């Protein structure tokens, strides 16, 4: 599939957004994890990986908003833990790195 659409897998996971050759690619309106797993992501995708700016809400209610590279937090971003703690700063390969508060 190439273009826009919505796909629901047998696991209950779903993706709505742009596709390129059957892969999530371009702007994604939403991705939801399998049934029983609360996982929401929206933003940019590149060949089935989060890439560019986006947001993800995790099963434990943590939230990350910022830049992604190859499915990992990369560049500027904000992570808010379910207990209210927050980190705003730089990320490298999915880890806090460099300047941040």
C-alpha positions as CSV (number, residue, x, y, z in Angstrom):
1,X,0.0,0.0,0.0
2,X,1.2,3.5,-0.8
3,X,-0.7,6.7,0.1
4,X,-2.9,7.3,3.1
5,X,-5.0,4.8,5.0
6,X,-5.6,2.8,8.2
7,X,-4.3,-0.7,9.0
8,X,-5.4,-2.9,11.9
9,X,-3.2,-6.0,12.6
10,X,-4.7,-9.2,14.2
11,X,-3.0,-8.2,17.5
12,X,-5.3,-5.2,17.7
13,X,-2.5,-2.7,16.9
14,X,-3.4,-0.1,14.4
15,X,-1.7,2.7,12.4
16,X,-3.4,5.5,10.5
17,X,-1.4,7.8,8.3
18,X,0.8,7.7,5.3
19,X,2.4,4.6,3.8
20,X,5.1,3.9,1.3
21,X,5.4,0.3,0.0
22,X,3.4,-1.1,2.9
23,X,5.5,0.7,5.6
24,X,4.5,3.5,7.9
25,X,6.2,6.5,6.1
26,X,5.5,10.2,6.4
27,X,3.0,11.9,8.6
28,X,1.2,9.5,11.0
29,X,-2.1,10.5,12.6
30,X,-1.9,7.7,15.2
31,X,-0.4,4.4,16.1
32,X,-2.0,2.3,18.9
33,X,-0.4,-0.8,20.4
34,X,-2.0,-4.2,20.6
35,X,-5.1,-4.8,22.8
36,X,-4.3,-4.5,26.4
37,X,-1.3,-2.2,25.7
38,X,-1.9,1.5,25.9
39,X,0.6,2.9,23.5
40,X,-0.1,6.0,21.4
41,X,2.2,7.7,19.0
42,X,1.8,10.4,16.4
43,X,4.2,12.3,14.3
44,X,6.6,11.5,11.5
45,X,7.7,8.0,10.3
46,X,10.4,6.8,8.0
47,X,10.2,3.2,6.7
48,X,8.3,1.9,9.8
49,X,10.4,3.8,12.4
50,X,9.5,7.0,14.2
51,X,11.6,9.7,12.6
52,X,11.4,13.5,13.0
53,X,9.1,15.2,15.4
54,X,6.5,13.3,17.3
55,X,4.8,12.3,20.6
56,X,4.4,9.0,22.3
57,X,2.3,8.1,25.4
58,X,3.6,4.9,27.0
59,X,1.7,2.1,28.8
60,X,2.8,3.5,32.2
61,X,1.4,7.0,31.4
62,X,4.9,8.5,30.7
63,X,4.9,10.9,27.7
64,X,7.7,11.9,25.3
65,X,7.4,14.8,22.9
66,X,10.3,15.8,20.7
67,X,12.5,14.5,17.9
68,X,13.1,10.9,16.9
69,X,15.7,9.2,14.9
70,X,15.4,5.5,14.0
71,X,12.8,4.9,16.7
72,X,14.9,6.5,19.4
73,X,14.7,9.9,21.2
74,X,17.3,12.1,19.4
75,X,17.8,15.9,19.6
76,X,15.5,18.2,21.6
77,X,12.7,16.6,23.6
78,X,10.6,16.6,26.8
79,X,9.9,13.5,28.8
80,X,7.3,13.6,31.6
81,X,7.1,10.6,33.9
82,X,3.8,9.5,35.4
83,X,4.8,10.8,38.8
84,X,5.1,14.4,37.4
85,X,8.9,14.5,37.1
86,X,10.1,16.0,33.9
87,X,13.3,16.3,31.8
88,X,13.6,18.9,29.0
89,X,16.7,18.8,27.0
90,X,18.9,16.9,24.6
91,X,18.7,13.2,23.8
92,X,21.2,11.0,22.0
93,X,20.3,7.4,20.9
94,X,17.3,7.3,23.3
95,X,19.2,8.6,26.3
96,X,19.4,12.0,28.1
97,X,22.6,13.6,26.9
98,X,24.1,17.1,27.1
99,X,22.2,20.1,28.4
100,X,18.8,19.7,30.1
101,X,16.8,20.5,33.1
